[in-house]
């Protein structure tokens, strides 16, 4: 089972959050993390992989958008992390790619970020507040061991994309507002 993270590998994402998760899952032989991207925490991640002997993480450089889409189609779970100290709402663009590919979403957000409600109310994934490592681990294990949950959440992620984030959904909202 591959947990896929693609995008900025930087401070704003708190990549050590993902490293801690991978470290906690070393005993799970079927769990692997693939991180693709660049940013100011690449060396931190690389050094942590070596320090903790994390053979369950593969760190790759950035790829083209076409290659990213091909990779995403091959993996199992879309992963994201937002730094606990963010004070604003943030919607990582990578989530749309996960939704397109019907991937269940595993994430970690800053407190009071409504993204957790959006994803969980749609039953499209499991999201915790960054810093709650135990809950993030439990969510990751639930997705690892429950194929029905992964399938259901993946399908719901695609439906969330269509219902809320598609061009058609936006057009319908605009038309509904202007007609009232």
Steps between C-alpha positions, in 0.01 A plus 500: 500500500654829392429831672580766240600860567573727208585868515693744711723330753528800726450659837136591428424130463690386811660204325620362833135420562517251213842376611362429849211309343732291285721431802198383700403269213838329455351178636239495221666314211223595254522876562728722294518878458595670175579871524549691175604862484742768607516758774682627804454178700635250244833471683322469834293212362802339333703523823211360705463205263867418555498571876196284572574244227160557344501247220126560464548848345605574145591866439493605135574830325227701327346355186297646214125534539446210257737277696332607825161390365641165389659443839187597687295247305727223631489581871239425764452789742542874451692661784527864609622694800464862606712653775328525838589869532321617184254772586307493173293249311689321230378263231793312350454466125631143517167398652324561169738254333428244769128549445527466122675166547247384763759475775397504863659796676712481813587836643606721782395864532547803720236563769175663384564412136165416341668260258463225759122544501481516120686172454348312791141617440532360148653179642785556254782445747631526851649822636654588835639811659877514448671390819251225581741232383303216657182585310691548175660158548164339577350656189792379288464150642124499438559584136781246474298211636149573365472473123124569508564826687764601243267422211202682654702807593665509158162495326374768740808713430413494129140591582619788719701629206195487273256645756714781639817566302406443135441774248137390475453527878652850500282608209189368674586695817557819304178461309304424816638815664435728205148367441388560859 
